[in-house]
Amino acid sequence: MTAPHTVQPERAVPVISPGPLVPVPDFGPTDRLQGWVMTVIIGALAALTRFLRLGSPTDAGTPIFDEKHYAPQAWQMLSNHGVEDNPGYGLVVHPPVAKQLMAIGEWFFGYNGLGWRFSGAVCGVIIVVLTARIVRRISRSTLIGGIAGLLLIADGVSFVSARTALLDVYLVLFVVAAFGALIVDRDDVRSRMHTALMEGRIAETPWGPRLGVRWWRFGAGVLLGLACATKWSGLYFIAFFGLMTLAFDIVARRQYRVPRPWLGTLRRDVGPAVYALGLIPFLVYLASYAPWFASETAVDRHEEGRSIGLDSWMPDALRSLWHYTYQAYHFHSTLTNAAGNHHPWESKPWTWPMSLRPVLYAIDQQNVPGCGAQSCVKAVMLVGTPAMWFIAVPVLGWALWRAFVRRDWRYAVVLVGYSAGFLPWFADIDRQMYFFYATTMAPFLIMAIALILGDVLYQPNQNAERRTLGLIAVSCYVALVITNFAWMYPILTGLPISQATWNMQIWLPSWR
């Protein structure tokens, strides 16, 4: 009798995949207590540096540099029902939000240095806190977030901009806050996609699941509207951040195996993105002019029938605002070197990454006591801390390599923010420009440096000796930055120093 044939079970063959079939469910840092402790410490240090001797210096009790434009306009808003004018130039050339916020400080403390700088200092503290939290989120490390906060505290550009009544610190606040909101939105979208995957809804349609209302992206739209209502250069960030958030959506749909991720993004995400980052900013911008609309005496409020005709489909109030806006645009577009407009402290964008041509906001070297027979020097200069800004080129080179060769999304998003504050200015090189336009670049430069320090600290497969060496190197660099900032502190705050010390503070001929 033949023995019955026994069927042997098939042997399992291992499947080797080039990547995980499902993304790791990582939707943000989990050490919340440590994160908030770090945030409080960094915020306290930022407040100490930003508010110490905030009311000094002044120009014999009056604003310094371009504070002379904005501090009086903010004061006008307090006494003129929220409406400003510019009797010196006959034209207000920037939207109102920054001056509205500046007026809050003047309402509290009066028309003095503390009053017109108070709101900007508050913004400067918030920017430091936001930067620390953003870097913590994208690096998944509270330590690296704290290092980013320390570096920004010690950055000369961020420090001086927070302590002077110019518009740029307000623009930086809204831009960085919008950037952070979109980073949180990225994690939130991945969390929703992961839930859809676990529930088996990923492939219910070729373009993937609906994700619901994305409140973080909506908030980013409000913040970008406030940025545009501070300075029109906020428009650059709308364009760059809009593309960035759509790239997030495409990558998320591909990682979660949506059958047609590009079509899914086009169908599910583009329309809501245009609404959140296009329509909402426009409505916020219009809302910032509410006092102007309500006024009967505001500049150009009733231009219909004067400079502009009466017959149009557009409401008269909007047509008057359009005329008002065009006048401001014409001012900026004709402020060119070819038209004979030159300033001793102007600079071009290619000098900004390394802070090669800073801006001297104030200087007094006549009969300043404290230096013996020779007068002391009191100066305020907007200049980047050299220990960070002088290495901008290799930092950006490393970030580009990580973003495009290693496909590291962390560096890619930082480059998006940096580029939005930098590249658009090359479109019109003839225009009169200043280094304070680069204030928006500072937080993103510091983010890139912090990520590099994180790479030094957290090398994969490193042994205890290499980890110790990395910790020593990072600690030494942070100490160098803080020491460099402390050395330059007098020329960032207007403290009296000797002529010899002033000469030593001028590191480059282009700083004179």
GIBEL-V821181 format. One record per helix or strand. SS is the DSSP state (A for helix, B for strand). FROM is the first residue (numbers start at 0). TO is the last residue. If there is no record, write none. Layout:
ss=SS from=FROM to=TO
ss=SS from=FROM to=TO
This chain:
ss=A from=31 to=50
ss=B from=58 to=58
ss=B from=61 to=61
ss=A from=66 to=78
ss=A from=96 to=108
ss=A from=112 to=138
ss=A from=141 to=152
ss=A from=155 to=161
ss=A from=167 to=197
ss=A from=214 to=227
ss=A from=233 to=254
ss=A from=260 to=267
ss=A from=269 to=287
ss=A from=289 to=293
ss=B from=303 to=303
ss=B from=307 to=307
ss=A from=315 to=332
ss=B from=335 to=335
ss=A from=348 to=350
ss=B from=358 to=363
ss=B from=376 to=381
ss=A from=385 to=388
ss=A from=391 to=403
ss=A from=408 to=427
ss=B from=430 to=430
ss=A from=434 to=456
ss=A from=463 to=492
ss=B from=496 to=496
ss=A from=498 to=504
ss=A from=508 to=510
